[in-house]
Amino acid sequence: MMLRSIAAAAVIAVVLTGCSRQANESAKVKATDQRKLAPDFTLKDENGATLRLADYRGKVVLLNFWATWCGPCQIEIPWFMSFENQYKNRDFAVLGVSMDDDGWKSVKPFIEKKKLNYRVAIGTEEISTLYGGLDSLPTTFILDRQGRIAATHVGLVSKSEYQDDIVKLLNAKEGISVQKNASIDSGIRGVSLLHAPGRAN
C-alpha cells in the first residue's frame, strides 16, 4: 500500500513539474550584457511555410519546446495562447517546437483539437543539441528583440513568471537598432532542419 502511495506521489510530481528528471528550474531576466544569441534554425510550420527564428528579430519571442504527451506542456499551452492574443500587437510572438518522435502524426491533430493560435514546428535531435540537450519538457526560452536568450524556464512554472518576463522585455528601451536579417554570431551555430532525418515532415 505504501509503495503504491509513493509511486502515485512520484507520478503527480512529474505531472506538476516537468517530463524528466530535471525540471522546475527558472531564472530571472538576465542583464543585457549576460545574454547570448539564441541558435538560429529553419523549420517548416504546420502549414508547410518556412519558419526561421532569425526572422523574428525585432520581436520578443517565447520559444517553447514541448510534446503532446507532456502533461505540464498541456497546462502551459492555454497560457501561451493567451499571451499571443494579448501581446501580438506589441511585437511579441509565441513559437512552439514539438519534440514528438512521430512528428506531425501526433502534432497536427493536437493543434486542431486545441485550436493553437501560434506557429508550431517539429524539432529534431540537432535542434535539441543546439539548445543544450533539452533534458526536460517543457523547456522555454524568452528571447529579447535582438534574438538573445533573456530567460530560461525548465519544467512547469507559473503563468505570472512568464508574463513578468514578457512584459519586462516588451517595455525595455535598450536603444539598440535591430536588423531582422542580421547574420548569426559566428560563435553560435545555426542549422537548417527542413529535411533532417528521423523526423516526420
N, C-alpha and C positions, 0 to 999 in steps of 0.2 A: 504494500500500500504506500509506504514511504517512498519507494523507488518511483512509483507512478507519479507521485506528487512532485518529486524532484524533476522528473522528465517533463511534466506539464509546465513547471515553472521555467525550465530552460527554453521550451518552445515559445512561451509568452515573451521571454526576454529577447529572443531573436526577432519576433514579430514587432516588438516595440522599439527596437534599436536598428539593427541592420542585418543583412542576409549573409553574414560570415563572421569570422572570429574577431575582426577589427571593426568596431562600429561606434557610433555616437561620439565622434570627435569633431569639434568645430573650432574655428578661430575667428577672432575679431578681424575687421577690415584692416589690412596691412597698410603701413605708411607707404606713400607712393614710391619712395626710394628702395623699398624692400620687395616690390612686386616684380615678378618675372613674366615675360611674354608667354601666353598660352600657345602650345604647339598647334600649328595650323593643320587642317585636314580638309579633304574634299570627299563628300559622300553624295549619295542620291537620297532625296527625301521620299515620303510616302507617295508623292505624285510623279516621281521619276525626274524631278528637277534637281539641278546641281545645288548642293549646299556646301558652301566654302566658308569656313569660320572667319577668315580674314576679311570677307565682305561685310562683316558686322562691325568693323572698326567705326567708331563714332557712336556706337550704342553701348549701353550697359547690358550685359548678357548673363543670363542664368543658364549654365551648361550642366545638364543633368544626365548622369549615366545611370541607367535603370534596367529593369527587366519585368516582363509581365507576371512572372512567378514570385516576385519580391513583394511581400506584404507591406513593408514600410514605404516602398515606392508608390504603391497604390494609395496610401494615406496622403502622400505629398502631392500627387498629381492634381487634385482639385485646387490646392493652394496655388500651384503654378499656373493653372488656367485662370484663376482669379487675378494673379499678378499680370498676366498677359493682357487681360481686359483692362485692368486699372492703369497700367503704365505704358502701354504700347504707343501712345501719342506723345510720350516723353523720351523717345529714342531708347526704348527698352525692348528686349526680346528674350523669350524662352526657347531654348533648343534642347530637345531630348535625343539622346543616343542610346538606343536599346542594345543590350548585350545578350539578348536571347540567342541561343545556339541555332534555332531553326529560322531565325530572321523574320521575314515578312509573314511567314505562315502563321505565326502567333501574333505578331505585332499589328498587322493590318486589321484583323477582327477586333483587337483590343481598342485601337484608335477609333474605329467606327462605333463600338459599343459605348465607350466613354466620351465620345464626341470631343476629342482633344482639339484645341484651338491654336496650337503652336506646332512648329515643324519638328518632325521626328525622322531620324535616320538609323541605320543599323551599323553598329560598331564591329570591330574585329580585334584579334589579339595585338595587331600592330598599334592600333589606337590605344588599347589598354596599356601597352608598354610605354607609349609616349606620355601617358598621364599617370605614371607611377605604379602601374600594375593593377589598379582598381580591385584591391583585395576585398572590398566590401561594397555592396549595393544597398541603398543608393549612395553615390558619391557625386557631390555637386560643387561646381566651381562658379564663383561670381566674378565676372570679368569687367574691368573698367572700360572706359571709352577708347583707351589706347590698346585694348586687347590683352591687357595684363591680368594675371590672376590676383585679385584683391582679397578673396576669402575662399576657404575650402571647408566643406561640411561633409563628414563621412558618417553614414548612418542617418537615422531619423533625428532631426532637430525640430524645434518649434517653428511654426509659421512666422511668429514675430521676429525670430532671429533672421530669417531670410528677408523679411520685409525691412528690417532695420538696415541690413547691408545694402539692399537695393536703393532705398531712399537716400542713404548717405552718399552713395556713388552718383545717383541722379542729381543730387544737389551740389556735388563737388564742382568747384570752379578752379580748375588747375591751370588754365591759360595755356594749354598745350594744343597746337594745331594737330588735327587728326587727318591722316590720309588713309582712306579705306583700302586702297590697294597697295599700301606700303609693303616693301619686301620684309620677309620674316628675318628676325635676328639670326645671324649666322651661327650662334651658339645653340639654337634650338631647332631640331629637325621637324619638318612637316612631312606628311605622307598622303598620297592620293590613294583612296580606298574604294574607288569606283568598281574595280574588278578584283578585289582582294579575295584570295582563296579561303574556303572554309566558312563563307557567309552566303546566305541567300541574297540575291539581288532583286 
